[in-house]
Every structure is written in structure tokens, then in C-alpha cells.
Amino acid sequence: MTETISDIEIPDTRLVAEATELVREAAPPLIYHHSRRVYLFASLRGREQKLQFDPELLYVGAMFHDLGLTTTYRRTDQRFEIDGADEARRFLLEHGLDASHAELVWTAIALHTTPETPLHMAPEIALVTRGVELDVLGIGYDAITDAQRAAVVAAHPRPNFKNEILAAFTDGMKDRPATTFGTVNADVLAHFVPGFRRGDFVEVILGSDWPE
């Protein structure tokens, strides 16, 4: 039976079912419910903007976007967004999707914390960011109705979400602080990790090996 939340259907396919199972097993409820809300909010924003998008690809992008914050998929040598993007690409290729679709989802996840740029790209890429922005930052809050938001949150609650997602970001990045250089993620560590010093772009330029 197809599951419908706030008039948005969760695709009733093997790919979606296995993506859901993978995230449920790897992620705590905080990340699972957040990721599902991202898909639902992304779909609602896509409908509002009259965009044509592939629901399966959008679902995988939304569900895998924070896998890099989990102990199962977390690395310490690259940005957490790339952890999730790499796993999404592997998952999609393993399920027989072509490389172009896998790369599209990889890009959607890898860029989901990069302001503005993904919004000018393919609908699936733009909408993963739209969903994340709505759930985490409240951007686009009034672009959907009170009833739509209420239905999504009833299905996937967000108790104390602001504080808990900040704690999850901190835990997922504190062992790889250098990967936050030049990103919004540096703000998280600056707030919550004592002694963290963000990289400085100007210092990098002035301190480079160029002699002049």
C-alpha cells in the first residue's frame, strides 16, 4: 500500500524500501525523521514551484543526505556531506541505476549545505536543499501551508529538534574540523567545540608558497 503524508506519496518501490531500511538501521531517530521530513518538504516545495522531478531520486537524496553524521558512514578525512553522497552513489549503482542518475544524487547531497548554488541546478538537486533549508533553517516556512507542515510533523515529529540537530552536527564534525573550512559547518564547531579556530581564507592566500 502506498504511504501518503500531506498529500505526498512515498514511492512504493523496492529501491525506496531498501533506502528506508538502510537509513533506519544506520541513523538514530533524529536523523531518520529529519530525512523523511526533508523529502516531504522538498516534494511540497517542488509542487509549489511546479517542478518536474524524479521522486525516487529525490527520496534517496533526502534520506542519505545526513548519513555522514552516523557512526556507520562517518569518516574523518572529508566533509560529512561527501560521506552521504558517496554512499548514495554506491547504493544507486548497486541497484542498477545509470551513472548519470547516481551522479545527480551525489551532487544533491554533496551541495546541500552550500548556499544558493544548488538552487540553480537540476530539480532533484535544488529540492534536496529546499527541503533541508525548510526543516533546519525555516527558509520557505510560509511557502507551504500550516496544514501541510502539521501533517508532516505529525508523521515525523521534531521534539527539541533545533538543539538535537546541532548536537548531531557537532558530534559528526568535531573529529574532522579542517573539513569545515569555508563552509557553514564551521559555525557549528565555533559555537560548540572549545578551542576550535576556523580557517581564514585571507590567511591562506597571504601564507601561501608564492613569493610575492
Buried (B, 14 or more C-beta within 10 A) or exposed (E): EEEEBBEBEBBEEEBBEBBBEBBBEBBBEBBBBBBBBBBBBBBBBBBBBEBEBBBBBBBBBBBBBBBBBBEEBBBEEEBBBBBBBBBBBEBBBEBEBEEEBBBBBBBBBBBBBBEEEBBEBBBBBBBBBBBBBBBBEEBBEEBBEEEBBEBBBEBBEBEEBEEBBBBBBBEBBBEBBEBBBEBEBBEBBEEBBEEBEBEEEEEEEEEEEEEE
